[in-house]
Amino acid sequence: METKMENQPLKPHKLNRTVRVLLLPVMAILWLIGWSLYWLGRRKPMAKSANNKGNGDVIFTVLMPEQKYAE
């Protein structure tokens, strides 16, 4: 007696192993990305650059509308 295994579905234990093998790298990459984003967010802020004056003044500029829109 010969049995054909061409059209038989995967056994549950084979399917579970396949899913684990495929999901494990994806889960590891997602954890690594999440951890690195958490670490970046928890770092102390960097020192202010020399170009930043930091005087706190806010400057507003009023732009006049063009003549065709004013009418």
C-alpha positions as CSV (number, residue, x, y, z in Angstrom):
1,M,0.0,0.0,0.0
2,E,1.3,3.3,-1.1
3,T,0.0,6.6,0.3
4,K,0.1,9.9,-1.6
5,M,1.1,12.9,0.5
6,E,0.7,15.5,-2.2
7,N,-2.8,16.8,-1.3
8,Q,-2.8,16.2,2.4
9,P,-2.9,19.3,4.6
10,L,-0.1,20.0,7.1
11,K,-0.4,18.3,10.4
12,P,-1.1,20.7,13.3
13,H,2.3,20.3,14.9
14,K,4.1,21.0,11.6
15,L,1.9,24.1,11.1
16,N,2.6,25.4,14.6
17,R,6.3,25.0,14.0
18,T,6.2,26.7,10.7
19,V,4.2,29.7,12.2
20,R,6.7,29.9,15.0
21,V,9.7,29.9,12.7
22,L,8.1,32.7,10.6
23,L,6.9,34.8,13.4
24,L,9.9,34.7,15.7
25,P,12.1,36.9,13.5
26,V,9.3,39.4,13.0
27,M,8.6,39.6,16.7
28,A,12.3,40.1,17.4
29,I,12.6,42.9,14.9
30,L,9.5,44.6,16.3
31,W,10.8,44.3,19.8
32,L,14.1,45.8,18.8
33,I,12.4,48.7,17.0
34,G,10.2,49.4,20.0
35,W,13.0,49.2,22.5
36,S,15.2,51.5,20.5
37,L,12.3,54.1,20.2
38,Y,11.8,53.8,23.9
39,W,15.5,54.4,24.6
40,L,15.6,57.4,22.2
41,G,12.6,58.9,23.9
42,R,14.0,58.5,27.4
43,R,17.4,60.0,26.7
44,K,18.2,63.3,28.3
45,P,17.8,66.3,25.9
46,M,20.9,67.4,24.1
47,A,22.6,70.7,25.0
48,K,21.3,73.8,23.2
49,S,23.3,74.7,20.1
50,A,25.2,77.9,19.9
51,N,23.0,79.2,17.0
52,N,19.9,79.1,19.2
53,K,19.5,82.6,20.8
54,G,16.7,81.4,23.0
55,N,15.5,84.9,23.9
56,G,11.8,83.9,23.7
57,D,10.7,86.8,21.5
58,V,8.0,86.0,19.0
59,I,8.0,88.0,15.8
60,F,4.8,88.3,13.7
61,T,4.9,89.4,10.1
62,V,1.8,90.8,8.5
63,L,1.5,90.1,4.8
64,M,-0.6,92.3,2.6
65,P,-2.9,90.4,0.3
66,E,-2.5,90.8,-3.4
67,Q,-4.7,93.4,-5.1
68,K,-6.8,90.8,-7.1
69,Y,-7.8,89.1,-3.8
70,A,-8.5,92.3,-2.0
71,E,-11.5,93.2,-4.1
